[in-house]
Amino acid sequence: MAETQDPLRFEILGPLRAFQGSHELALGPGKQRAVLAVLLINANRPVPTSRLVDAVWEDDPPQNGPNVVQKYVAGLRRLLEPDRSPRSPGRMLTLTGAGYLLRVAPGHLDLDWFHEQVRRARSLRTGGKFAEAAATLRQALALWRGEALSDLAGIMFDTTRERLRETRVAALSEWADMELGLGRHVQLVPELVRLVADFPLREELRYLLILAMYRSGRQAEALAAYREARTLLNDEFGIEPGERLQALHQGILRGDPSLLGTSHPAGQSDSPPVAVGGPVQTVADQPSVAASESSSTPNPTPVPGSNLVLVPTPWPAPAPQSRPATTWGVWLARVVGVLIPLASFGLFTWAVVAYLAGRRNSWRLGVAAGGYLALLGVMCAAVPMIDADGDAFRTADAVLLFAMFLSMFGGAVHVAVLDPGRPD
């Protein structure tokens, strides 16, 4: 009996990825990946076939677009629901009257989890739990592995990337503002310098950087950062900085004491750096902060030789060493694959390996299929040279037997050793 499979998990905040439990799935050719990406962008909402064609093929659609989409949807169904009978309707990817609909469970798409964590952080901040709000927002930002859908090209994907980039920058600005409110301005400066370099036209990030520098006692550097922002805006666009940034500049020149602000009780000036650019984040090693965080926050792990701690994102990280459950159907397919080269005396070995190459999207298996096809050619060329009435064992006999042995037994062994749980 087949083992219960782990739920599927999808990631679009970076290159497109999908996981069955801890095992990353091979998503197939580029167009099939693009179809999946469009369905994930519209997860749990129907997408008309015409919209899928426009998004994936843009100005060069195939003549039979709906049929081509149906082919890629069939490939996705085999991938996402491998135990489903080919004649039974899909449970996860279905065709409705309004189009194709991909059902994704709550919390199993990283973008949805990001939005949920951002909403939770804002609620915590409203409730006065400032340290916990900052930690929650840090973990939400840790889900980003780069530009969203960075491995896919097209107008629709570019538009989605730009929209999500705006969402990410807004969350980054909100996180930095929370950290400033906790009195972590000294530790925040290096991260804000990096963020300003990544998003040079975002005045809100430059505002926070200049304010963090000023609160850290680096008034000259704060003024230099303002001049740099003003020069960039003047030279590139012929405009002056916004009123908020100009008011901050004037306040620094006047030595306005209100710019120093007041830290929330949980903030400490000696906390270590906080970074939001990668999958693992650093946070303050402070009892006051740790005590205020929710019990749902993962336990921190100390960094040897440092006072920093690493807090993993709540999004489950893949464990490459784990493999998905193997069902009886996979083993039956393997047995059939082994028997075909043996029963056909190696004549159809190339076809079996070519089929596996297509199913697994493996160029290595494709090369192997070409090798077995070449052996078939050698066998066909050697047959006419055999002297059926001769008593002597000729070279053609040896060539034919050797090629048949490699294709027959070598192909059977090749198929047998392929791991049913791996894409290649």
Secondary structure in CASP SS format (residue, H / E / C, confidence):
PFRMAT SS
TARGET T0000
AUTHOR 0000-0000-0000
METHOD secondary structure of the structure
MODEL  1
M C 1.00
A C 1.00
E C 1.00
T C 1.00
Q C 1.00
D C 1.00
P C 1.00
L E 1.00
R E 1.00
F E 1.00
E E 1.00
I C 1.00
L C 1.00
G C 1.00
P C 1.00
L C 1.00
R E 1.00
A E 1.00
F E 1.00
Q E 1.00
G C 1.00
S C 1.00
H E 1.00
E E 1.00
L C 1.00
A C 1.00
L C 1.00
G C 1.00
P C 1.00
G H 1.00
K H 1.00
Q H 1.00
R H 1.00
A H 1.00
V H 1.00
L H 1.00
A H 1.00
V H 1.00
L H 1.00
L H 1.00
I H 1.00
N C 1.00
A C 1.00
N C 1.00
R C 1.00
P C 1.00
V E 1.00
P C 1.00
T H 1.00
S H 1.00
R H 1.00
L H 1.00
V H 1.00
D H 1.00
A H 1.00
V H 1.00
W H 1.00
E C 1.00
D C 1.00
D C 1.00
P C 1.00
P C 1.00
Q C 1.00
N C 1.00
G H 1.00
P H 1.00
N H 1.00
V H 1.00
V H 1.00
Q H 1.00
K H 1.00
Y H 1.00
V H 1.00
A H 1.00
G H 1.00
L H 1.00
R H 1.00
R H 1.00
L H 1.00
L H 1.00
E C 1.00
P C 1.00
D C 1.00
R C 1.00
S C 1.00
P C 1.00
R C 1.00
S C 1.00
P C 1.00
G C 1.00
R C 1.00
M C 1.00
L E 1.00
T E 1.00
L E 1.00
T E 1.00
G C 1.00
A C 1.00
G E 1.00
Y E 1.00
L E 1.00
L E 1.00
R C 1.00
V C 1.00
A C 1.00
P C 1.00
G C 1.00
H C 1.00
L E 1.00
D H 1.00
L H 1.00
D H 1.00
W H 1.00
F H 1.00
H H 1.00
E H 1.00
Q H 1.00
V H 1.00
R H 1.00
R H 1.00
A H 1.00
R H 1.00
S H 1.00
L H 1.00
R H 1.00
T H 1.00
G C 1.00
G C 1.00
K C 1.00
F H 1.00
A H 1.00
E H 1.00
A H 1.00
A H 1.00
A H 1.00
T H 1.00
L H 1.00
R H 1.00
Q H 1.00
A H 1.00
L H 1.00
A C 1.00
L C 1.00
W C 1.00
R C 1.00
G C 1.00
E C 1.00
A C 1.00
L C 1.00
S C 1.00
D C 1.00
L C 1.00
A C 1.00
G C 1.00
I H 1.00
M H 1.00
F H 1.00
D H 1.00
T H 1.00
T H 1.00
R H 1.00
E H 1.00
R H 1.00
L H 1.00
R H 1.00
E H 1.00
T H 1.00
R H 1.00
V H 1.00
A H 1.00
A H 1.00
L H 1.00
S H 1.00
E H 1.00
W H 1.00
A H 1.00
D H 1.00
M H 1.00
E H 1.00
L H 1.00
G H 1.00
L C 1.00
G C 1.00
R C 1.00
H H 1.00
V H 1.00
Q H 1.00
L H 1.00
V H 1.00
P H 1.00
E H 1.00
L H 1.00
V H 1.00
R H 1.00
L H 1.00
V H 1.00
A H 1.00
D H 1.00
F C 1.00
P C 1.00
L C 1.00
R C 1.00
E H 1.00
E H 1.00
L H 1.00
R H 1.00
Y H 1.00
L H 1.00
L H 1.00
I H 1.00
L H 1.00
A H 1.00
M H 1.00
Y H 1.00
R H 1.00
S C 1.00
G C 1.00
R C 1.00
Q H 1.00
A H 1.00
E H 1.00
A H 1.00
L H 1.00
A H 1.00
A H 1.00
Y H 1.00
R H 1.00
E H 1.00
A H 1.00
R H 1.00
T H 1.00
L H 1.00
L H 1.00
N H 1.00
D H 1.00
E H 1.00
F H 1.00
G C 1.00
I C 1.00
E C 1.00
P C 1.00
G C 1.00
E H 1.00
R H 1.00
L H 1.00
Q H 1.00
A H 1.00
L H 1.00
H H 1.00
Q H 1.00
G H 1.00
I H 1.00
L H 1.00
R H 1.00
G C 1.00
D C 1.00
P H 1.00
S H 1.00
L H 1.00
L H 1.00
G C 1.00
T C 1.00
S C 1.00
H C 1.00
P C 1.00
A C 1.00
G C 1.00
Q C 1.00
S C 1.00
D C 1.00
S C 1.00
P C 1.00
P C 1.00
V C 1.00
A C 1.00
V C 1.00
G C 1.00
G C 1.00
P C 1.00
V E 1.00
Q E 1.00
T E 1.00
V E 1.00
A C 1.00
D C 1.00
Q C 1.00
P H 1.00
S H 1.00
V H 1.00
A H 1.00
A H 1.00
S H 1.00
E C 1.00
S C 1.00
S C 1.00
S C 1.00
T C 1.00
P C 1.00
N C 1.00
P C 1.00
T E 1.00
P E 1.00
V C 1.00
P C 1.00
G C 1.00
S C 1.00
N C 1.00
L C 1.00
V E 1.00
L E 1.00
V E 1.00
P E 1.00
T C 1.00
P C 1.00
W C 1.00
P C 1.00
A C 1.00
P C 1.00
A C 1.00
P C 1.00
Q C 1.00
S C 1.00
R C 1.00
P C 1.00
A C 1.00
T C 1.00
T C 1.00
W H 1.00
G H 1.00
V H 1.00
W H 1.00
L H 1.00
A H 1.00
R H 1.00
V H 1.00
V H 1.00
G H 1.00
V H 1.00
L H 1.00
I H 1.00
P H 1.00
L H 1.00
A H 1.00
S C 1.00
F C 1.00
G C 1.00
L C 1.00
F C 1.00
T H 1.00
W H 1.00
A H 1.00
V H 1.00
V H 1.00
A H 1.00
Y H 1.00
L H 1.00
A H 1.00
G H 1.00
R H 1.00
R H 1.00
N C 1.00
S C 1.00
W H 1.00
R H 1.00
L H 1.00
G H 1.00
V H 1.00
A H 1.00
A H 1.00
G H 1.00
G H 1.00
Y H 1.00
L H 1.00
A H 1.00
L H 1.00
L H 1.00
G H 1.00
V H 1.00
M H 1.00
C H 1.00
A H 1.00
A H 1.00
V H 1.00
P H 1.00
M H 1.00
I C 1.00
D C 1.00
A C 1.00
D C 1.00
G C 1.00
D C 1.00
A C 1.00
F C 1.00
R C 1.00
T H 1.00
A H 1.00
D H 1.00
A H 1.00
V H 1.00
L H 1.00
L H 1.00
F H 1.00
A H 1.00
M H 1.00
F H 1.00
L H 1.00
S H 1.00
M H 1.00
F H 1.00
G H 1.00
G H 1.00
A H 1.00
V H 1.00
H H 1.00
V H 1.00
A H 1.00
V H 1.00
L C 1.00
D C 1.00
P C 1.00
G C 1.00
R C 1.00
P C 1.00
D C 1.00
END
